[in-house]
Amino acid sequence: MSKVVSPEHAVSLIKDNMTLGVGGFVGSGIPEELLSALQKRYEDSHSPKDLTLFHCAAVGDGKDKGSNHLGAEGLLKKLVCAHIGLEPEINKLVVANKISAYMIPQGVTSHLLRAIGGKKPGVLTHVGLKTFADPRLEGCKANKAAIDSGEEIVSLIQVEGKDYLLYKPFVIDICFIKGTFGDVNGNISLERESARSDQLEMSLAVHNNGGIVIAEVEKVVAAGSLDPRNVAVHGVMVDYVVEATVEKNWHTWTSQAYRPELSGEIAIPLEAIPPMKLDHRKVCGRRGAFELKKGKLVNLGIGIPDAVAAVANEEGFANEITLSIESGVLGGVPQGGLGIGTTIGPESIYKQPDIFDLYDGGGLDMTFLGAAEIDPKGNVNVSKFGGRVVGPGGFVNISQNAKKVCFTGTFTAGKLETKVADGKLSIVKEGTGVKFINKVEQVTFSAEYAAEIGQEVLYITERAVFHLTKDGIMLTEIAPGVDLEKDILAHMEFKPIIAENLKLMDERIFKDGKMGLSL
């Protein structure tokens, strides 16, 4: 009997108070047809109500796609996820305390799916210690509604005298996943996907607990026509298959049309990728590229850190290192913006839980991550600031486990204007927001934890570079053309330690054309 149903029938299976799991990573593998259908059902009937929404990575475009379809008041009562920075409609509910929200490190969310599917007691890990996830700080509670609920989703556990966090499992009643092709028996393939996030783990978590698995696909095909090597989720775990309309089938948010260079079906010359224009964003990427070492595994965060990939490609050594994204893609040149999680010319595409096994176990040599707030001790906040709840994404797993951490971004936030030319940097208009502050609103990266495990930590901006020391952050480099007092210290709430041999950043960083950098 065929498992193919309409989107309307699929979403009619959701009842009040259910927990809904949604798969995907930013714009890759997003079940947009199903999410749109659920929005329409709620608008037409005000049903279902009071759902709990769970997803691992961010699922949105910063506007109206992905989980933003579920932002109507009354549809949700609770949120458990790693990141909602691209889900403004959900964010409004969280900030207004219309729903209770819990933000969990992304590697933990993906491993929780395995624990739920395997009916294990949870995820026991060091990830999150001494950050906001630690119950001695905030215990993953992202808003007052979560605090007031009294629910605890993580606990501090000692094993042989060492501290660990136990993240507790829960039942997911129904889920939406996205694949490439699905046959009438429910077998799902992923060969055209730009990232293989959590389709299998999400399906296992739901199926093994008696729930309903609904797979959205680009095209329904006949039984037996799929190459078994491409079947990532077997039909025994899939209850229903929905074929997406052309209008709702997105390869990524940057391209509705299929881009085979992202799935690895074809390879394009990396030199065909145009270089970035020379601005303060590229300056950050260039200075970061000086830290790269041949043969190393490197992670790149969302935002300015992805400029490191563009610079590495422009300088001609992108193939001498392995750049990776927590979506599970390794090799090639990672894409930025709404293309985050995808790579041009990938060498391997892991599942999301698998890449976090690699990261959590110390296999990551270095990472480039953003920073919204930095304090004198070197703590960093990226998860809750300026009236917004964003969540950590994979930041906590990555920053706590990489051997070397480079926080990379502009010195100030908001409307910064600079001029980069002739080996110098000029501040045309200062940013409106101060990043280096006396106390971070939330601890997403713990400098104390970093010191305990012996990490090397840098804070790289377009005009200044700092290093983490046992006494706090130390200013070690400034850009040629900037004034130490007027352009740096005047825009910090605290005075950092200043190195005795304060250096100028390499002037090649501030000149047009290739730097001639090699590893």
LINURQUI-V810222 format. One record per residue. RES is the residue in three letters. SS is DSSP state (A for helix, B for strand, O for the rest). PHI is phi in radians with two decimals (NA if undefined). PSI is psi in degrees with one decimal (NA if undefined). Layout:
[[RES	SS	PHI	PSI] [RES	SS	PHI	PSI]]
//
This chain:
[[MET	O	NA	131.7] [SER	O	-1.14	139.8] [LYS	O	-1.68	6.1] [VAL	B	-1.38	127.8] [VAL	O	-2.37	171.1] [SER	O	-1.41	159.0] [PRO	A	-1.01	-37.4] [GLU	A	-1.12	-41.7] [HIS	A	-1.16	-41.2] [ALA	A	-1.03	-48.2] [VAL	A	-1.31	-17.8] [SER	A	-1.20	-14.7] [LEU	O	-1.38	-10.7] [ILE	O	-1.45	127.0] [LYS	O	-1.92	162.7] [ASP	O	-0.91	143.0] [ASN	O	1.22	8.0] [MET	O	-1.26	160.6] [THR	B	-1.78	122.4] [LEU	B	-1.85	125.0] [GLY	B	-1.74	137.2] [VAL	B	-2.20	125.4] [GLY	O	-1.55	171.9] [GLY	O	2.04	168.2] [PHE	B	-2.38	107.8] [VAL	O	0.98	-91.6] [GLY	O	-2.09	5.0] [SER	B	-1.76	130.8] [GLY	O	1.19	33.3] [ILE	O	-1.63	125.8] [PRO	O	-1.38	68.9] [GLU	A	-1.12	-37.4] [GLU	A	-1.07	-45.3] [LEU	A	-1.20	-42.1] [LEU	A	-1.13	-38.7] [SER	A	-1.13	-41.1] [ALA	A	-1.15	-37.0] [LEU	A	-1.18	-38.9] [GLN	A	-1.05	-46.2] [LYS	A	-1.12	-39.9] [ARG	A	-1.06	-43.9] [TYR	A	-1.18	-39.1] [GLU	A	-1.11	-36.7] [ASP	A	-1.39	-33.0] [SER	A	-2.26	-3.7] [HIS	O	0.95	36.8] [SER	O	-2.53	143.8] [PRO	O	-1.41	167.7] [LYS	O	-2.12	157.8] [ASP	O	0.98	46.5] [LEU	B	-1.41	153.8] [THR	B	-1.76	126.5] [LEU	B	-1.81	130.0] [PHE	B	-2.19	131.4] [HIS	O	-2.59	156.4] [CYS	O	-1.41	-67.9] [ALA	O	-1.62	179.9] [ALA	O	-1.09	142.6] [VAL	O	-2.30	80.1] [GLY	B	-3.14	171.5] [ASP	O	-2.04	9.9] [GLY	O	1.43	1.1] [LYS	O	-2.33	-88.7] [ASP	O	-2.40	9.1] [LYS	O	-1.85	174.7] [GLY	B	1.15	-136.9] [SER	A	-1.21	-10.9] [ASN	A	-1.05	-21.3] [HIS	A	-1.11	-16.8] [LEU	A	-1.84	22.9] [GLY	O	-1.55	6.1] [ALA	O	-1.28	135.9] [GLU	B	-1.10	132.3] [GLY	O	1.78	-24.8] [LEU	O	-1.23	-42.0] [LEU	B	-1.93	151.2] [LYS	B	-2.14	-16.0] [LYS	B	-2.70	147.6] [LEU	B	-2.31	133.1] [VAL	B	-2.29	117.6] [CYS	B	-2.90	-174.6] [ALA	O	-1.84	-25.3] [HIS	O	-2.77	135.2] [ILE	O	-2.32	25.4] [GLY	O	-1.12	-20.1] [LEU	O	-1.91	19.2] [GLU	O	-2.22	69.3] [PRO	A	-1.06	-30.8] [GLU	A	-1.22	-36.3] [ILE	A	-1.27	-38.8] [ASN	A	-1.02	-38.9] [LYS	A	-1.02	-42.0] [LEU	A	-1.15	-38.7] [VAL	A	-1.17	-49.4] [VAL	A	-1.10	-36.3] [ALA	O	-1.45	1.5] [ASN	O	1.04	31.9] [LYS	O	-1.37	-23.4] [ILE	O	-2.37	155.7] [SER	B	-1.51	140.1] [ALA	B	-2.28	135.6] [TYR	B	-2.21	123.7] [MET	B	-1.86	121.9] [ILE	O	-2.07	140.9] [PRO	O	-0.89	139.4] [GLN	A	-1.10	-38.0] [GLY	A	-1.10	-33.7] [VAL	A	-1.21	-41.4] [THR	A	-1.04	-42.1] [SER	A	-1.23	-35.4] [HIS	A	-1.29	-27.0] [LEU	A	-1.06	-36.4] [LEU	A	-1.04	-41.1] [ARG	A	-1.11	-42.8] [ALA	A	-1.12	-41.3] [ILE	A	-1.14	-45.2] [GLY	A	-1.12	-36.5] [GLY	O	-1.56	2.8] [LYS	O	0.93	46.9] [LYS	O	-1.65	165.7] [PRO	O	-1.29	-0.4] [GLY	O	2.39	-164.9] [VAL	B	-1.93	113.8] [LEU	B	-1.74	119.4] [THR	B	-2.75	159.9] [HIS	O	-1.42	-14.1] [VAL	O	-1.12	123.0] [GLY	O	1.86	-10.5] [LEU	O	-1.01	134.6] [LYS	O	1.14	14.1] [THR	O	-1.92	-176.0] [PHE	O	-1.03	-21.8] [ALA	O	-1.26	-23.0] [ASP	O	-1.19	128.9] [PRO	O	-1.09	-15.9] [ARG	O	-1.30	-14.3] [LEU	O	-1.90	-88.7] [GLU	O	-2.11	-12.9] [GLY	O	1.05	35.6] [CYS	O	1.27	0.3] [LYS	B	-1.32	122.6] [ALA	O	-1.70	-14.0] [ASN	O	-2.66	174.4] [LYS	A	-1.11	-35.5] [ALA	A	-1.05	-37.8] [ALA	A	-1.21	-41.9] [ILE	A	-1.07	-46.3] [ASP	A	-1.17	-23.9] [SER	A	-1.17	-25.5] [GLY	O	1.36	-0.2] [GLU	O	-1.38	134.0] [GLU	O	-1.96	124.3] [ILE	O	-1.90	-4.9] [VAL	B	-2.50	143.9] [SER	B	-2.35	155.5] [LEU	B	-1.56	126.6] [ILE	B	-2.21	141.1] [GLN	B	-1.85	131.0] [VAL	B	-2.19	115.0] [GLU	O	0.90	42.7] [GLY	O	1.44	1.6] [LYS	B	-1.94	144.5] [ASP	B	-1.39	138.8] [TYR	B	-2.46	164.2] [LEU	B	-1.92	135.8] [LEU	B	-1.91	111.3] [TYR	B	-1.60	127.3] [LYS	O	-1.51	142.7] [PRO	O	-1.38	168.3] [PHE	O	-2.71	165.6] [VAL	O	-1.56	131.6] [ILE	O	-1.83	118.9] [ASP	O	-1.39	-32.4] [ILE	B	-2.71	147.9] [CYS	B	-2.48	155.9] [PHE	B	-1.99	123.5] [ILE	B	-2.14	168.4] [LYS	B	-2.28	131.7] [GLY	B	-2.26	-177.2] [THR	B	-1.50	-63.7] [PHE	B	-2.14	147.5] [GLY	B	-2.36	132.1] [ASP	B	-1.54	173.1] [VAL	O	-1.17	-14.5] [ASN	O	-1.61	-1.8] [GLY	O	1.70	3.6] [ASN	O	-1.26	133.9] [ILE	B	-2.11	128.8] [SER	B	-1.91	161.2] [LEU	O	-2.28	19.9] [GLU	O	-1.13	-22.1] [ARG	O	-1.77	6.8] [GLU	O	-1.40	142.6] [SER	O	-1.44	-15.2] [ALA	O	-2.63	140.7] [ARG	B	-1.88	94.2] [SER	O	-1.46	-83.6] [ASP	O	-2.48	27.0] [GLN	A	-1.04	-46.4] [LEU	A	-1.18	-47.8] [GLU	A	-1.14	-39.4] [MET	A	-1.09	-43.6] [SER	A	-1.12	-42.4] [LEU	A	-1.10	-43.6] [ALA	A	-1.05	-39.0] [VAL	A	-1.40	-49.6] [HIS	A	-1.06	-45.1] [ASN	O	-1.22	-10.8] [ASN	O	-1.96	20.4] [GLY	O	1.38	16.8] [GLY	O	-1.57	-170.8] [ILE	B	-2.00	124.6] [VAL	B	-1.85	122.7] [ILE	B	-2.08	123.8] [ALA	B	-1.93	124.5] [GLU	B	-1.63	136.0] [VAL	B	-2.33	161.4] [GLU	B	-1.20	-38.4] [LYS	B	-2.65	136.9] [VAL	B	-1.54	134.6] [VAL	B	-2.19	171.4] [ALA	O	-1.25	153.5] [ALA	O	-1.05	137.7] [GLY	O	1.44	0.1] [SER	O	-1.61	-7.6] [LEU	O	-1.54	139.3] [ASP	O	-1.15	120.8] [PRO	A	-1.03	-24.0] [ARG	A	-1.22	-17.3] [ASN	A	-1.73	-7.0] [VAL	B	-1.38	111.2] [ALA	B	-1.63	-26.8] [VAL	B	-2.27	117.1] [HIS	O	-1.32	151.7] [GLY	A	-1.06	-20.3] [VAL	A	-1.13	-23.0] [MET	A	-1.73	-3.5] [VAL	O	-1.96	125.0] [ASP	O	-1.55	-38.6] [TYR	B	-2.49	149.1] [VAL	B	-2.16	133.4] [VAL	B	-2.12	127.9] [GLU	B	-1.53	125.8] [ALA	O	-1.29	148.6] [THR	O	-1.30	160.0] [VAL	A	-1.01	-39.1] [GLU	A	-1.15	-29.3] [LYS	A	-1.79	-3.0] [ASN	O	-1.61	105.4] [TRP	O	-1.91	131.5] [HIS	O	-1.28	-51.9] [THR	B	-2.52	171.0] [TRP	O	-1.17	-20.1] [THR	O	-1.48	-13.6] [SER	B	-2.77	116.3] [GLN	O	-1.22	-35.4] [ALA	O	-1.26	150.2] [TYR	O	-1.14	130.1] [ARG	O	-1.98	98.1] [PRO	A	-1.13	-19.7] [GLU	A	-1.26	-14.9] [LEU	A	-1.54	-28.2] [SER	A	-1.55	-10.2] [GLY	O	1.58	5.4] [GLU	O	-1.16	-38.0] [ILE	O	-2.28	163.5] [ALA	O	-2.12	136.4] [ILE	O	-1.95	152.3] [PRO	O	-1.06	126.1] [LEU	A	-1.13	-25.5] [GLU	A	-1.21	-11.8] [ALA	A	-1.36	-12.9] [ILE	O	-1.30	121.2] [PRO	O	-1.15	145.3] [PRO	O	-1.24	157.0] [MET	O	-1.23	152.9] [LYS	O	-1.26	154.0] [LEU	O	-1.42	104.2] [ASP	O	-2.51	-174.6] [HIS	A	-1.14	-26.6] [ARG	A	-1.15	-43.8] [LYS	A	-1.20	-34.3] [VAL	A	-1.01	-44.7] [CYS	A	-1.06	-43.9] [GLY	A	-1.13	-38.6] [ARG	A	-1.16	-45.1] [ARG	A	-1.13	-36.1] [GLY	A	-1.10	-37.5] [ALA	A	-1.09	-24.7] [PHE	O	-1.11	-19.9] [GLU	O	-1.53	-10.9] [LEU	O	-1.22	145.5] [LYS	O	-2.22	143.9] [LYS	O	-1.04	136.1] [GLY	O	1.40	7.5] [LYS	O	-1.60	153.1] [LEU	B	-1.62	123.0] [VAL	B	-2.17	137.3] [ASN	B	-1.84	143.2] [LEU	B	-2.10	128.5] [GLY	O	-1.45	178.9] [ILE	O	-1.41	147.8] [GLY	O	1.71	-141.3] [ILE	A	-1.03	-33.5] [PRO	A	-0.93	-27.8] [ASP	A	-1.20	-12.0] [ALA	A	-1.14	-25.2] [VAL	A	-1.06	-40.1] [ALA	A	-1.12	-43.6] [ALA	A	-1.10	-40.6] [VAL	A	-1.17	-43.4] [ALA	A	-1.03	-39.5] [ASN	A	-1.21	-44.0] [GLU	A	-1.08	-38.1] [GLU	A	-1.37	-10.5] [GLY	O	1.57	17.8] [PHE	O	-2.19	23.5] [ALA	A	-1.07	-28.0] [ASN	A	-1.52	1.5] [GLU	A	-1.70	-5.9] [ILE	O	-2.28	168.6] [THR	B	-2.01	109.6] [LEU	B	-1.55	138.6] [SER	B	-2.41	158.0] [ILE	O	-2.20	146.3] [GLU	O	-1.17	-5.8] [SER	O	-1.15	-22.7] [GLY	O	2.07	4.1] [VAL	B	-1.63	132.1] [LEU	B	-2.16	144.4] [GLY	O	1.47	173.0] [GLY	O	1.25	-158.7] [VAL	B	-2.04	105.7] [PRO	B	-1.04	144.9] [GLN	O	-1.62	152.7] [GLY	O	-1.82	-173.5] [GLY	A	1.02	-138.0] [LEU	A	-1.29	-3.1] [GLY	A	-1.57	3.6] [ILE	O	-1.02	139.5] [GLY	O	1.75	-10.5] [THR	O	-2.03	160.6] [THR	B	-2.48	137.9] [ILE	B	-1.43	121.8] [GLY	O	1.30	46.7] [PRO	O	-1.11	146.9] [GLU	O	-1.65	-26.8] [SER	B	-2.73	144.4] [ILE	B	-2.16	102.2] [TYR	O	-1.46	167.2] [LYS	B	-1.35	154.5] [GLN	A	-1.02	-46.0] [PRO	A	-1.07	-30.6] [ASP	A	-1.23	-40.4] [ILE	A	-1.15	-33.5] [PHE	A	-1.29	-26.1] [ASP	A	-1.08	-42.9] [LEU	A	-1.11	-46.0] [TYR	A	-1.16	-50.8] [ASP	A	-1.07	-30.4] [GLY	O	-1.45	4.4] [GLY	O	1.58	14.4] [GLY	O	-1.37	-5.4] [LEU	O	-1.63	123.3] [ASP	O	-1.34	-42.2] [MET	B	-2.76	162.1] [THR	B	-2.50	151.5] [PHE	B	-2.07	116.6] [LEU	B	-2.25	157.8] [GLY	O	-1.41	175.0] [ALA	O	-2.68	125.9] [ALA	O	-1.62	-35.7] [GLU	B	-2.47	141.4] [ILE	B	-2.37	134.5] [ASP	O	-1.91	175.1] [PRO	O	-1.03	-31.1] [LYS	O	-1.27	-21.4] [GLY	O	1.83	2.5] [ASN	O	-1.11	148.8] [VAL	B	-2.24	141.1] [ASN	B	-2.08	127.4] [VAL	O	-2.26	-0.3] [SER	O	-1.86	-20.6] [LYS	B	-2.74	113.1] [PHE	B	-2.91	156.1] [GLY	O	0.98	34.4] [GLY	O	1.36	10.2] [ARG	B	-2.10	143.0] [VAL	B	-1.80	117.9] [VAL	O	-1.87	-43.8] [GLY	O	1.61	161.3] [PRO	O	-1.51	-17.0] [GLY	O	1.00	-138.8] [GLY	O	-1.55	6.8] [PHE	A	-0.97	-44.3] [VAL	A	-1.19	-49.3] [ASN	A	-0.95	-46.7] [ILE	A	-1.24	-49.0] [SER	A	-1.21	-26.7] [GLN	A	-1.48	-12.6] [ASN	A	-2.12	-15.6] [ALA	O	-1.25	145.0] [LYS	O	-1.18	-33.2] [LYS	B	-2.35	133.2] [VAL	B	-2.12	126.1] [CYS	B	-2.09	104.9] [PHE	B	-1.37	124.5] [THR	B	-2.28	119.2] [GLY	O	3.12	178.4] [THR	O	-1.22	154.4] [PHE	O	-1.20	-39.3] [THR	B	-2.11	165.2] [ALA	B	-1.92	146.5] [GLY	O	1.44	109.8] [LYS	O	1.09	27.6] [LEU	O	-1.20	133.6] [GLU	B	-2.19	129.7] [THR	B	-2.33	165.1] [LYS	B	-2.17	127.0] [VAL	B	-2.09	114.3] [ALA	B	-2.91	149.8] [ASP	O	0.96	34.8] [GLY	O	1.41	13.4] [LYS	B	-2.38	160.6] [LEU	B	-2.05	132.0] [SER	B	-2.12	136.8] [ILE	B	-1.57	109.6] [VAL	B	-1.44	-46.3] [LYS	B	-2.50	123.6] [GLU	O	-1.24	147.1] [GLY	O	-1.13	151.9] [THR	O	-1.44	-16.4] [GLY	B	-2.00	135.9] [VAL	B	-1.54	129.7] [LYS	O	-1.71	-33.6] [PHE	B	-1.57	99.2] [ILE	O	-2.14	166.7] [ASN	O	-1.18	-34.7] [LYS	O	-2.57	124.3] [VAL	O	-1.26	147.2] [GLU	O	-1.17	-34.7] [GLN	O	-2.55	139.8] [VAL	O	-1.58	104.6] [THR	O	-1.69	-28.6] [PHE	B	-2.21	125.3] [SER	O	-1.71	115.4] [ALA	A	-1.14	-32.5] [GLU	A	-1.10	-44.5] [TYR	A	-1.12	-40.0] [ALA	A	-1.07	-40.8] [ALA	A	-1.14	-38.4] [GLU	A	-1.10	-35.6] [ILE	A	-1.73	1.1] [GLY	O	1.32	34.6] [GLN	O	-1.31	148.8] [GLU	B	-1.62	125.9] [VAL	B	-2.27	128.7] [LEU	B	-2.10	154.4] [TYR	B	-2.20	104.5] [ILE	B	-1.85	123.7] [THR	O	-2.21	176.5] [GLU	O	-1.22	-18.2] [ARG	O	-2.19	-8.8] [ALA	B	-2.71	148.5] [VAL	B	-2.19	133.6] [PHE	B	-2.11	154.7] [HIS	B	-2.12	147.4] [LEU	B	-1.44	127.4] [THR	B	-2.10	174.5] [LYS	O	-1.15	-18.0] [ASP	O	-1.81	4.9] [GLY	B	2.15	-165.9] [ILE	B	-1.49	140.8] [MET	B	-2.08	129.0] [LEU	B	-1.32	121.3] [THR	B	-2.05	-23.0] [GLU	B	-2.52	146.8] [ILE	B	-2.29	156.1] [ALA	O	-1.32	142.3] [PRO	O	-1.09	133.7] [GLY	O	1.81	-15.2] [VAL	O	-1.77	155.4] [ASP	O	-1.76	128.7] [LEU	A	-0.99	-48.7] [GLU	A	-1.27	-52.1] [LYS	A	-1.28	-40.1] [ASP	A	-1.72	-15.2] [ILE	A	-2.11	-68.5] [LEU	A	-1.09	-33.2] [ALA	A	-1.17	-15.3] [HIS	A	-2.02	27.6] [MET	O	-2.19	141.3] [GLU	O	-1.33	-12.6] [PHE	O	-2.39	159.5] [LYS	O	-1.67	121.1] [PRO	O	-1.34	167.4] [ILE	B	-1.14	136.0] [ILE	B	-1.97	125.4] [ALA	B	-1.08	142.3] [GLU	B	-1.11	-35.1] [ASN	B	-1.84	54.9] [LEU	B	-0.98	127.1] [LYS	B	-1.90	163.1] [LEU	B	-1.57	139.0] [MET	O	-1.09	150.7] [ASP	O	-0.99	126.7] [GLU	A	-1.17	-18.6] [ARG	A	-1.06	-27.9] [ILE	A	-1.06	-27.7] [PHE	A	-1.87	18.2] [LYS	O	-2.04	145.5] [ASP	O	-1.24	159.7] [GLY	O	1.51	174.3] [LYS	O	-1.14	149.2] [MET	O	-1.43	-20.8] [GLY	O	1.33	29.6] [LEU	O	-1.42	138.4] [SER	O	-2.34	160.0] [LEU	O	-1.60	NA]]
//
